[in-house]
Each structure stands twice: as structure tokens, then as C-alpha cells.
Amino acid sequence: MSSPAVLIDQPTLARRIAELATEIRAAIPADDIHFVCVLKGAVLFTADLVRALDTRVTIDFIAVSSYGSGTASSGEVRLVKDLDAGVEGRHVVIIEDIVDTGLTLHYLQDILRRRGPASLRTACLLSKPSRRKIDVTVDFIGFTIDDHFVVGYGLDLDEKYRNLPYVGTLES
């Protein structure tokens, strides 16, 4: 298995995540922010982001699937694991690893919006606007990237590469 080529190195990730924390705090001046981490890919991003915040945070986890194995989206989104706690009246930020077609995020935003949060925002580490099939709002974007299949820093290919400390690509 070859090592992925570095697309975004660890120091660049750390700097941008600190900036995102500042942006989120400025946009949501509440004393308590509830983060909904989208499993599994957003775990590392969520952990680093919440540690960079200077306010009370709570975290819950949700899992959805639109990929089978490999690199192509099935186009069908399904809920695999729901939240453990309610979001009604809370300031909620969905944390996604990557927004690609927009289908998964649109599905999540729709589900959570119907549950009555005080506010609902979205943060993603990576955005690929060239791949959008549906227009979705992403309030906080770490990096906008070209159409590469990326791995590392939580992102995977068939459950491999999640543990890399950087975002890389397997393409030459």
C-alpha cells in the first residue's frame, strides 16, 4: 500500500482549525455549543476543533452512509446511528469531514432542523464545490479543494488511512 501524497500538512490543518474555532465562537456567542460529529470521518476534526474553543461544548455523534466500499457515492443516504440526546433549543453545529455532492449534509440538516434547535450551523474540514449535486449551506469551511479522493485525518478508503496526521491523496 503506497503512502498518500500530502495535500494539506499537519501544521496547516492545526492553524486553520484554530481559525475555524475563532469563527465559530464569533458567530455563536452562546455559552454552550452542541456539536454533532458525523461518524466516522469527522472524529479527529471534531476533537481538535472543540479543544480550540473557549466555551462550554457538548458533543454527540450521528452516523450516516452514502458510500459503500470504494470511492463512488451510492447517492442514497441512510441513517446508521442517531443522536443520543435531543437538540431542541440548542445551538447546534454539524461537524462534517468533507462536503462533496451535498446529499449527506442536506439529509442531516433536514433531520436536525425538524428537531427544533435554537440555531443550526455546519462546519466542514473540506469542501469540494465542483462535485455538488444539491445546494447546501456550509457556514464554516476549513479548506476548499479540487476534485481529489482524499484520505487521512479521519478520512478513509475502505477503513484505511484514517490515522494519518495529514490530508492526502492517492492520485498521482
N, C-alpha and C positions, 0 to 999 in steps of 0.2 A: 504494500500500500504506500503510495507516494505521499510526501508531505504537501499540503496545500500551499500555494503561493500566497504570501501575505498581501491582503488588500487594505486592512486597517490594523495597525500595530497596537500593542497594549498601551503605551503612553498616550497615543491619540485617543483611544477608547476612554481612558481614565479622564482626560481633560474634557472631552465632550460630555461625558456623563455628569461631571461636576457642573458644567454649564446648564445641562438639562435640569438638574436639581434646582438651580437658581431660577430658571424659567418657570418651573412648576410652582415653586414657592411664591413667586411674584404673581402668578395667575390665580393661585388658590390660596388666599390669605387665611384660610380656616385653621383652627388649632389642631385639627385631626383630618388626615387624608387617608382614605381607604384605597389601597392598591389591589387590583385584581390581576394577578400574574397568570398569563396564558402558558400553560404547560405544554411541552417541557422546555421549549426553546428559550423562553424569556426568564428562566430562573436566575442565571448569572447576572443578566442585565438588571433584573429587579433587585437582587441583593446589593449590588453596587450602588444603584440609584437610591434606595431607601437609606443606605448608610451615609449618603451625601446630603441628606435632608436634615434640617434643624427644627423639625416639628414632630409632633406625635404622629405615628403612622400605624396602620393596621394592614395586614396582608391576608388575602385569601387567594385560592387557586381555582382555576377553571381549565378544563381540557376539552379541546375540540380537534377534529381531524378533517382535513381536506386532502391529505396526501396518503397514498398507500405506501408502497415502497418505491424507491427511485426518486426521480427529480420532477415528475409531472403531477400537477394537481388533478384530482379526480373531478373537481368542480362542484362536488356535493359536500356540504359541511354538516357534520354531526357532532352533537354534544356527547362527550365521553365522560366527563366529570363535572358536576355542577358545584356551585359555591357551597361552603359550609354555613355561612351567615348571610343574613339579609343585607340589602344595600339601601333600603328605603330611608330617605332623609340624609344620606351620607354624601360626602364629596368623594366621588369615585374616579380613579384613573385606571383605565385598562392599560396593562403593560404588555406589548407585543414585541417579539424579536424582529419580525420582518412583515411589512405590508407589501404584498405582491399583487395579486389580482384584486384584492379588496373584498372578496367574497366572505372570507372568515371574519374579518373585522366588522363588516356590515351586519353579519349574523349576530355577533357578540354585542355590538352596540344596540341592536334592536331588542335583543333579550333583556339586557340590563336596563335600557331606557324604560321598558314596560314595568320594571320593578320599583320605579319611583325614587331614584336618587336625587339629592339636592342639586348635584351637578354631575355631569359625565364627560370626562375628557379621555383622550387617548395619547399614549406615548409609545413610540416605536424606536428601536435601535436603528433599523434600516428600512428605507423606503425605496421601492422600485416603481416609480410612476409610469414607466413605459409599459408595464405589464397590467395596468389596471383594466378590469372588466366592468367595474362598478365604481362610481364616485363615492369615496368615503372621506370623512373628515379625520385628519390626524393632527392633533394640536401641538404635539412636541415630537420633532423628528431628530434623531441623532445624526444620521448620515443618509443622503440620497445617493443611491448607487445605480450603475448601469445594469443591464440585464445579465447578471452572472449568477450561477448557482453557488451560493456561499455556505461555508461551514465554519465551525469554531465559535467560541464564546457562547455556547449553548445551542448553536445551530448544527444540524446533523445531516448525514446521508446514511440512511438505514441504521440509525443509532450510533454511528461512528463520528468522531471528530468533535463532539460537544465540549470536551475538556481543553481544547486549545485555548490559550490566553489571548488570541487574536482572531480576527475575521479573515478568512482566506478563501481562495477559490481553487477548484481542482482543474479548471480550464487552463489551457496554455495560451 
